[in-house]
Amino acid sequence: MDNFDQKLGPDFFKNLTGEAIAPLNVVHEEIYESSSKRPKTTSKVWDVFEKLPAQQGDSKAICKLCRRIYTAKTTSGTSHLRRHIEACVKRGNHDLDHRSIEACFKPVNRDANRLTLSHDTLIAATTSLKSYKLDVDEIRQAIAMMIIVDEQPFRMVEDAGFRRLLSAACPEFPVLTTKSIKSDIISIYVKERENIRELLATCPGRICLTSSTWKSNCDDHFNCVTAHFIDHEWRLQKRILSFKLIPPPYDSLSVADEIALCMVQWNIEHKVFSVTLENLSSDDCVANMLKPRLDAKKYLPCKGAFFHMSCFFRILNLIVESGFNLVIDIIGKLRLGIKYVQQSPHRKKNFYIIAKTLNLDTQRKLCLDSPTRWNSTYNMIEVALCYKNAFVYSAEQDKNFIHKLSEDEWEKLSVLYKFLKVFFEVTCLFFRNRQPTSNLYFKPVWKVHSRLFDMVRGPENFMTFLVKETHTKLNQYWSEYNLILSCAAILDPRYKIKFVEYCYTKLYGSGAQKYVSISVNTLNGLFGEYMQNSACPSRTAVLSVATSKISNDKDDNDGFEDYETFQSARFRTQVEKSQLDLYLEEPSHDLNSEIDVLEYWTLCSLRYPELSRMARDVLTIPVSTIASDSAFDIGPQVISADRSSLKSKMIQALVCLQDWMLASDRTRASGSMESRTEDDSSSSSDGDDDY
């Protein structure tokens, strides 16, 4: 920086050891300007640099701020030293923010090339330099978290580019190795595991578990157990508790053992409310192994009526995949046809001109799919059907358009699109909802079941066999789990009993009342258990006692004993209604209104304390083992190649930590949004060698 030499105030720039630099003559002015006539031997760079003893005639100088060494030959001048001082001061190592830098190097109005330093700014800068302390542990933890959350390989800390970046940003930072970063990650995992243990121990309600299968690129099977619960702020939370390698054979006994071991290690056996499995053929065996164990200890409410749930979206994805397989050749031809149009700007332009000429809506553009996410294939087919006439016309005019579809093939795509539409809409509901409480799913599951029932009775086509097979699967799922789904729907103020009765009537006609009665009786039985376990009497009980006391205070011989008995009998029938009865008698909200059901029960927790506790646990039950952002994924969940090469305990640490950190970020984000109007074992002595 030209004209950098300046008259500085006393005490400016002390070296890192705290040794004061010899003070300069103080000039009593608010602005200190550089002097162009000062001899070179008195350059102010030597207030920041210190000459080192010459070795073999080679003079060196060391920066007192960052300890970097530069040449100090008399023939080299001091321009390179002045440039370093500016960069060194501006660098964040010395706790100088941009406002301090701008104040220190503010151009003089009358000469833009001359810089000024105010005396107060210099003193403040000097103080911040003296008080700054490099926190190596905090930086190492931040690097470890970056590797965890972004799924970076451990070897990145040894890459030349990363080390160059770290050296430029913080020269004093020690060199990191793969071994040291692994050790940091294990330390973070052990610490965070205890925090999650405390979180589960203090959560106010029951805990629902999900079990899912992951695969590595070596075809190893991992079992992932996730806890779902509602916290004190009535926010739905989830945390991965276990991510264990299951040795062959991967069967129902192995899965049940891992879930049972996880419950014991995390000390949550007494708090488990339900377990949602992947809807595999072995699911019933897993549930039948776990349920008697918990029921024998009287941990399960309502005799385990809500204990076993199966993943609904696994069924949907399997059905969708089967539908695509029926027309896989047609989808391949369509994909090639879209590629042919898009590969040439000229063909692409002409295609949309043709579409406009045919009065087609050109707002939506042609798109290619990602075969691993079926919603993209659905969207590709949907858009292509809109441009059907443009494809047909283009194929007639362009002899090189060899991937044209016949009329029969277009018709098959249309039938498939109509078949998949209801599945797409239902999955979108789950995909867009970040707090998928169980009340949301009675309506869409009923809708899919009802739609397939209509298709089975409809005209036959190439998909008739698949539709019948699909209807059988959905009918089995509905018969096993409609009770849990209907109970959760009744606890939604928009639905309650009338909507559930309407849906059952559509399916079963006059036999609907039997299903409604089972749902209501199950809820009443569950509520009765919550009342028995309540620490305080309910409001209705208090009113009943108060009424009895008032009645007993009356004179016994006033001549109106019969009237009081008559009156109290009628009053008692109203007062002694349970919280569930009073809730069900309230008018339902509008069916299509937007309601946050957790917020609703938060507000009702004072009026219906025991009922709100029951609602909190029922609404926590997960209907899917798939994360909402993976709802459209086809195929198993796969561990990345870098992580697959690690030891199983290290994989567990990485997967769990990533989930915990992202969940913590979501909780903080939801907490900040509330102020806006918009929107492995219980021991911590694991050794590093095991990872």
N, C-alpha and C positions, 0 to 999 in steps of 0.2 A: 504494500500500500504506500503510495507516494506521500512525502511530507508527514510521515508518521511520528517522527521525533517531536516530542512535546515536553513542556515543563509540567511535571506531575506534582501533585500535592504530597505531603509527608505521609509515610506509612503505606504508600501504594505499592502493591505487589510484594508480599512476603513469600519466601519459598515454602515448599511443602513441609519443611521441618519446623517452620514457625520463626526462622531467623530473619530479623528485620533487615531490610536493605538500607544502606546509608541514606539518610534523608537529604532531600534536595533543598535548595533555597526556595522558600515559599514566596510566591508572587501574589500579592493581595489583589487578585482580580477574580471575578466569577468565571471568566473564560480564559483558558490557557491555550495559547496558540503556538504552533511549532515555529521555530526560527530557522530560516534557510541559511543563515550565516554561521551557525554553530559548527565548530571543527568536528571532523569525523571521529576524533578520539573521545569525544564526549557524547556520542550517540546514546540516546535513551534506551536502545535495545539492550544495553549492558545492565539496565535495571531489572531486566527480566531474564537475561542470559548470564551465565557464569563461565569464564574461560577455564578450560582444563589444562593441566600440565602438558606441554608439548612433548610428543613422542616421535623421534626420528624426523624432527622438523615439520611434523604435521600438526597444526593447531586445531583444536576442537573446542566447541562451546556447548553447554548443556542448558536446556530450558528449565528454569526453576519451577514452572507450573506443571509440566507433564513429563519432565526428565528425558526428553528426546535430545539426541546429540546431532549437531550440525558442524560442518567445516567452518573454521574461523580464520582462514588465511587473510592476510592483509590485502592480497590481490583480489579476493573474492567479494569485498564489500560487505554491506549489511542488509541489502535489499531482501535476500532470502530469509534473513532472520526476522525482519519486520513483517514479511508476509506470514511467517509462522505464528508470530504473536497475534496477529488479527484472527487467524484461523483457530488458534488455541483458545483465545478468549471467547470466541463465538461458539466453540464446541461445548456441548452440554456437560462435559466432565466436571466443570468447575461451578456448576449450579448457578450459571448466569442465564436468565431467561432473555427472550428476544427484546423485551422492552428495555432491559439494562444495556444490551448491546447497542440498540438504536440510540439510546441516550448518550452512550460513551462516544459513539462515532457519528455524531450528527453534523452534517456539513454546515459550514458558516455561510450565511446568506450572501455575503459579498464575494465569496470565492468558493464554489462548489467543490473544488479539489482540496481545500484545507479543512481539516477535521478539528473538532473541539471536544474537550472533556470537562464537564462541570465538577467542581470540587466535591459536592455532596454525592454525586454519582460514583466518583472514584472511591470514596470512603465506603459506600454501600457495597460496591463490587469487591473491595478488599475484605470486608467482613464476611461476605458469602463464601469467598475462597477459603478463608480460615476455618469456617464452620462446616464445610462440606466433608462428608465421609462416605466412601464408596461401600455400598451394601452388596457384597459379592453373593451372599446366600440368596438374597431376593432376586438377583439377576439369574442365578442358576435355577431357581424355582420357576421363574418365568420361561426360561428356555425349555425346561422339562415339560411344563404345561403346554407349550407350543407343540412339542413332539407328540404329546398325548392327544390333544384335541384335533390337530391337523393330520394325524396319522403319518407323521414323518419317520423315516428310518433313523435308528440311533447313530448310524455312521455319518449323518449330516454334520455332527459337531466336529468331525475330523476332516471335513471337506475344506479344500483350500479357500474357496469362496467365502464360506461361513467364518473361517478364522480371520480372513482379511477384513471382513466386515466388523467382527468383534474387536480386532486390533485397532481399527480406525475409530470405532465408537468409544472404546474403553481400553486404552493401552495397558492399564494396570491389571486387567482381568486375567486370571490364571487360565492356562490351557486346559480345555475340556477333552475328555476321552470317552469312548463308548462305555467303558466300565464305570466311570464316574457318573455319567448321566443315568445309567441303569440303577446305580445305587441311590441317586436322588429320587428317581421315580418310585422305588420301593419304599423309601422313607415317607414320601407323600402318600402313598397308598395305605400304609399302616396307620398313619395319622388320620386320614380321611375316613378310613373304615370305622374307627372309633366314633367319629362324629356321626356317621350314618347309624351306628348302633344306638347312640343316644337319641337320634331323631326318631327311630322306630319305637324306642321305649317310651317316649313322651307323646307320641301322636295320640290324639284323643279317641279315635275310633278303631275299628277293626282293620286288619290288613288282608288284602286280596292278592293272591299270587298268580303269575302266569309262567308257563314253562314252554320254551321253544327250542328248536334244533338249529344249530349253525354247522356249516361244513367248512373245512379248510381245502386248499387246493390239493392236498394229499388225501382227500376224502376222509379225514378224521372227523368224528362227530363230537360236538360240544353241546352241553345242555346249559341253557341260559334261564335262570330263575329271577324274575323281576317282582318287586313288591309294589303294590298300588295302594294308596291311602289318601285320606283327606286331612290336611293339616289344621292347625288352630285357626287359620285365616279362611277356612273353607275353600282351599285350593286343592285340586286333584294333583297329586304328586306320584311319581314313580321313580324307583331306583333299582338298578341291577344289583342283586346280592351275590349271585354265584354264576361263574362262567367256567364250567369244569369239562375237561376232556373225559369222554366216556369210552373206556376200552371196549373192544368187541367182546361179546355181541351187544349191539345197541338195542336193547329190548325194554319192555315195560318195567321189568324188575329193576333195571339199572336206573331208569328215570325216576321211579318211585323212591328208590334209595337216596338219590341225590336231592330230591325235594325234601324228604324227611330229614336228611342230614343238614340241609340248609336251614330248616326251621329250628333245629336244635342249636346249631352254631350261632344263630342270630337271636336265640331266645324269644321266638315269636309264636311258638306252638299254641299258646293260650289266646293269641290275638287273631289267628287266621280265620277268615270268614268264608273264603271260597278259593278254588284253584281252577284256572282256565287253561285247558290243554289244547293241543294243535289240531284236534279233530282227526286223529289217526285211528286206525283200527284197534290199536292197543290202549287207547285213552281210557276205556271203561276199566281195564285191568289196573291201570295206574290209580284211578280214583278209588277202586274197590280195595286197593292195598292201603291207601292213605286214610280213607274215611273211618274205618273201624278203629284205627289207632287213636285218632283225635276224639271220636265219639265215646270211646271207652273212658277217656279222661274228662268227659263232659265239657269239652271245649267248644263244640259246635252247637249253635243255636238252632232251634226248630228241627232237631234230630237230623241235621245236615241237609235240609231241603234245598239250601242255596249253595251247597258245597261245590258241586261239579258243574262247570260251564265249558263249552267247547267253542273253538274259534270259528266264527261265522264267515270271516273273509277268506279263510283257507278254502272253504267250500266254493265260494264265489270265484276265486282265482283258478281253481281246478276246472270249474264249469266253463269259464271263459277260455282257458287253454284248450279244452276239448273242442269248443266251437271253432276256434282258429284252425285247429288241426283238420277239420272237415274241409276247409277251403284254403289250405296252406299254399297250394299251387296258384290259385287265383290271386291271393294276396301277394305272392311273389311276382306275378305278372304285373299287377297294379303298381308295385313298388318300382319295377324296372321302367314302366311307362312314365311315372312321375319323374324319375331320374332323367329319362330321355328329354322331357320337356324342360327341365331346369338346368341341364348341362349347357345349353346354348342360350345366350341372351336373346338372340333373334327368334328362336323357337318359343321361348318363354313369352316374349312380347306378342308374337302372333297368336299364341294360345289365349291370352287374356283379351286380345282384340276380338277373336272369334267368340269368346264367352260373352262379351258385351253385345256383339251383334245378335247373339241368340237370346238376349235379354236375361242373362244369368247374373246373379249377384256375385260380384267380384271383390267384395270386401274381405272375405276370407281367402287366403292364398293356399296353394298346394303345399303340403308338408310331407316329409318322410317320417317314418316311425323309428323308435328304438325298440328292437324286438324283446328286450327284457322288461319293458313297461307297457302293459297292454292298453293303457289309456291312450298312448301315442298311436298305436295301431288303430284303435277305435276312432280317434280323431282323423287319422289319414283316410279311413274308409268313409267317414261322414262327409268330409270335404270333397273327396273324389266323387261321391254320389251326387253332390251338388253340381259338379262339372261333367256329369256323364255325357250330355249332348255335345259338349266341347271336345271331349275325348273321342267320341264317335266320329265327329266331323273332321277332326285333325287326322285321325287314322285313315279316313277316306282320301284326304288331300295329300298326305305325306306317305309316299311308298316306303320310306325308311322306318316308319313307325310300325315295328314288327310285334310290339308287345300289347297289341290291342285286345280288349276283352269282348267276348261274344255277348249277345243279349241274355243268354242263359246264365252266364257268369255274373253279369251285372245284377240279375235277379237274385242270385244266391247271396251276393254281397248285401243286397237290400234286406233279405230275410234275416241274415246274420246280424245286421245293424239293428233291426227292430228287436231281435232277441236279446242283444247285449245292452240295449238302452237302459232298461230298468236296473241292471247290474251296475252300469256306469253311474247312474244317478245315486244309488245307494252308497257306493264306494266313495263318491265325491262328498257325501255327507260326513263320512268318517274322516276323509282326508283333510277337509277344511276345518274340522273341529279339533282344537287343541286341548279341550277338556272333555273327552268322549265318555260322559257318564252313561250308565246303563239304561236310563229312561229313554234315550234317543232311538233305541233299536227295535222296540216292539213294532212300531209303525212300518219301518222299511223292511223288516223280515217278513211281516205279514204281507206287505205289498209284493215282494218277490214270490212268496208262496202262492198268493192269489193269482198273480200273473201267469205263473207256470201252470196252475190249475186250469186257467182259461185256454192256454196254448195246447194242453193235452187234449182238450175237447174240441179244438179247432181243426181245420183242414190239414191233411197230411202233406209233408214236403220232405226235402232231403234231410231236415233236422229233426224229424219226428222221433226217431229212436233216441237221440240225445236229449230231447225235451222230456221224454218219458223217464229216462234214466236220471236226469237232473231233478225232476219232480219227486222221484222216489227218495233221493238224498235229502232234498229240502223238507219233504214230509216227515222223514225220520228225525231231522234236526228240530223241526217245529214241535213234534210230539214230545220230545225229551226236554226242551228248554223253554217252551212257551210260558210255563208257570213262572219262571224267574223273570222273563221279559215282561210279562203282564203285571207282575207285582211292582216292578220298577216303573212301568208306565202309569200305574195307579198313583204313584207318588209324584207324578208330574202334574202340577195344577191345571194344565191344559187338557189332560186326558181323563184322569180319574176312572171311575167305574163305567160310565156311560160310553166312552170311546172304546174301551176294551170289550164291552158287551156288543157294540156295533160291529167290531171286527170279527168277533167270534160268530155272530149271527150271519155275516156274509159267508163264512166258511161252513158252519155247521147247521144253519137254520134254526129249527126249534130246539136242537140239542145244545144250543149255545149256553143256556143258563147253567148247565152242569159245570162248564169250564169257568164261568164267572164265579160261581159259588166256591169252587176250589181255590181260586186266586184270593178271594176275600177272606175265606177261612184261614188260609195260610198266613196272610198278613195279620189277621187278628191273633193267631197263635204266636207269631213272632213278636208282635207288640206286647202281648201278655208277658213274655219272658223278659223283655226290656223293662217293663213295669216292675217285675219282681226283683230285678237286679238294680233298680234305681235307688240311689242313696237318699232321696227325699220323696215324700208323697206328692202325688200329682195335684194339680189345681182342682180337679173335679173332686178328689177325695177330701181336700181341705174344705171345699164348699159344703160337701155332704156332712162333715163333722160339725161345721159351724151351724148348719141348718138344724141338726139334731140338738145342739146345745141351746139354741134359741128356743126351740120347741119345748125343751125340758124346763126352761126358766118360767114358763107360763104357769099360772095358777091351775091347780088340778081340779078345782070345783067351780069353774066359771060357766059351766053348762053348755059349752060348745066343743066338747072333746071330739065328737064325731066329725064336725066340720074341719077341725085341724088335721085330723087323720086323713080325711078326704083330700084336703088341699096339699098336705105334705107329700102324699102319694103321687099326685100329679107333678109336683115340683121336683120330686126326687128322680122321676124318669127323665127329666131334662138335665138336671145337674149331674147325674151319675153317668152320663154319656162319656165314653172314652175320648181321648184326644183324636184317635183315628176316626171315630164316628163324627166328631165335630168338623174335622178336616174334610171328610167326604161330603158332608152336608153343605159346605160352602159352595157358592157358584163357581163353576169352572171358568178359567180364563179362555180367551179366544183361541180356537184350535191352531190357527196359523200365526199367532203372535210370537214375537221373539222374547224368550224368557231365559234368563240364567237360573237354572233350577237350584244351583248351589247358593246363589245369592238369595233366592226365595226362602230356602230353608234356614239360611242364616238369620233372616228377619223373623222367621217363625220359631226360632229356638227358645225364646222367652215364653211365647204363648203355648207351644207344644214341645216342652223340653225332651220328654222321652221319645216322642214320635220323631222329632228332628234327629235324635241320636240313631234311631232305627233307619231313617231315611238316608242318613250319611253313609251307613254301612252298606245298604242295598244299592245305592247309587254308585258305589265304588267298584262294584263287580265289573271286570273287563269282559267285553264280548269278543275281543280279538287279542291274539298273542303277537300281532304285527304292529310295529310302530306306525302311526298315522302317515308319516312321510314315505313309508314303504308299502302302502296299501295296494298299489297297482303293480308291484313287482311280481314277476312270474318266476317260479323256481325257488330253491332254498336260499336262505340267507348265508352269505359267504364271507369268510374272513379274508382280508387282503393278503397278498402274497408275502409282503414283508413281515406281517405279524404271524403268518402260518409257519415261518421258519424259526420262531422263538419257542422257548420252553413254555409248557402249558401254564405254569404259575405266572409267568411274565405276561402271557396273553390275557389271563384273568385280570391282572393288575391294570393293564392298559385299557381293556374294554370297560371295566368298572369305573376307573377314573374318568375316562372320557364321558361316560354317561352321567356321573355325578357332577362333573364340572358344567356340562351343558344344562343339566337340570337346575343347577344353582343359578346359572345365567338366566334361564327362563323365569325362575322365581323372582329374581331381582327385576327383570324386565316387566313382569306382570305387576309387581309392586309399584314400579314407577308409572305404569299405565293407569293405575287406579286413581292417580291424582289428575289424570287428564280426562277429557270428555270423550276422546276417540281411543278410536282404537290404534374268607375262606375259613379259617378256624377262629375261635374266640381269642386265641393268644396272639400277641403282636411280636413274637420272637422269631419270625420267619427269617431265614438267612438268605443273603444275596445269591449264594450258590445254587439255591433251588429255583432261581428265576432265569 
